[in-house]
Structures are given as structure tokens and as C-alpha cells.
Amino acid sequence: MSDKQRKTGLGTNAFFHPPTQPEAPPTEEETLLEPEAPAPAARRPAKKARQLPPQSERVKTTINLPSETLALLDALKINARRNRRKATYSDILDEAIRDLARKRGIKASEP
């Protein structure tokens, strides 16, 4: 037989090796004492959360758009993300609808 250690067919022994020294059972004194709590990791101070204006309740809806309009919506989303602004379809459509209503002189009705 060769003197090389076997590298294949070891099963779990290939990854998990048995402990080299057996652990001694804890003494009575060790079991009566409370274990020491690990020191908390040093944390960076939390950033102050940005105060967002209160938003009205959102309602989920479905719309049908021409493919050209959807392509424009995607382009607006990409542009907003490049400018590091929040960019969801809902946000873009909300802004666009409010701008169109303002342009046409339509005011939102209060619930």
C-alpha cells in the first residue's frame, strides 16, 4: 500500500474532522456560575432617518400601456436611478399625473 493519505471516498470525514482532544466535563463550580456575556460589538452611530411627508393610502391598480409608452417609463426609471432618486413606476406615474393635472388646471378632490 502507499503512504499517501486517501483523498477520495472519505464521506463526511473529508469535511469534518473529529476533535483532537476530548472536552472535559464542566466542573460543579463552572455550572453554577453564569456564563460571561460576550462584549457587544462596537457599532457606528445610527444615521438619522429622513422624515418623509405623510402619504395617502396607496391603492393597487392595473393599467394597459402601449409598448412605446412602457419604454419611455423604463427610460424615466433609469434616468431617475442615475440621478440617485427613488425610482419606481408608481412614483414616476404619480409625478407625471400630478404634473398633467396641474398643467390642465385640475385640482385633486379631497376625500
N, C-alpha and C positions, 0 to 999 in steps of 0.2 A: 504494500500500500504506500501511497505517497504521504509526505509530511505536511502537505498543504491542507489548510482548513477548508472545509466544504463550504461553498458559497451558494449553492442552489439546493432546493428541496428542504429548507430549514423551517418552513411554515412560519408561525409567529415568532419563533426564535430568531428569525432574520431581522426582526424589528425590535423585539422586546427581550432584553437580556435579564436573566434572574439577578436579584440583588447579590452583591458580593459579600456583604456582612449581614447576618440576621439582626433585626432590630430587637433591642432588649425591651421587655415589657415595662411600662411606666411604673415607677415606684408609688407607694401609697401617698407620699408627700406630693408628688407631681400631680396625681389625680385630684387631690384636694384643692390645690391652687388653681385659680382661674388662669386660662392661657392668656398670654400677653396679646393685646390687640396690636396689629401692625400699624405702624405710623402712617397717617394719611398722606397721600401723595401731594406734593406741592401743586397747587392749582393756580392758573393765571386768573386774575380778577375778571369777573364776568363783564361782558360788554353790555352797555345799557341798551335795552330793547327800544327799537324805534317805535314811537307812538303812531299808530295808524289811525286815520279817521274812521269813525264808525261807519260800517257798510250796511246797506239794506240787505234783507234776506235774498239769497240767490235762488233762482228757480231754474231747473234744468229744462231745456227745450231742444228740439231738433230742427235744423234748417237745411234747405237744399240750395246749393250754390253751383253756378257754372264752374267748369274746371279752371277757366281763366281767373275768376274771382278767388278761387281757392289758392291758386298760385300766387296771387297778389297778397293774400292773407299770410301765406307762408313767408313771403319776402318781407312783409312787415314784421313778422315774428323774429326772423333772423336779424333784421336791422335793429330791432329793439334790444335783442340779446347782445349784439355787438356794442351797443351803447350802454350796456350794463343796466338795462331797465327790465322790470318784470315783464315777461312776455308770454302771456297765454292767449289763446284765441278769445276767451271771454273778455280779457282786459282790452284787447285790440278792438273787438266789436263794440264794447261798451263805449270806448273813447270815440270811435267812428260814428256811432249812432247819436251820441250826445252832441258832437260837432255838427252833424247834419241837422239835428233838431234846432240847434242854436242858429244855424245858417238860415233855416226856413222860418224861424220865429215861433217855434212850438215850445211851450213850456210843459214840463212834466207835471202830471196831476198828482196831488198829494193823496195818499191812501186814507 
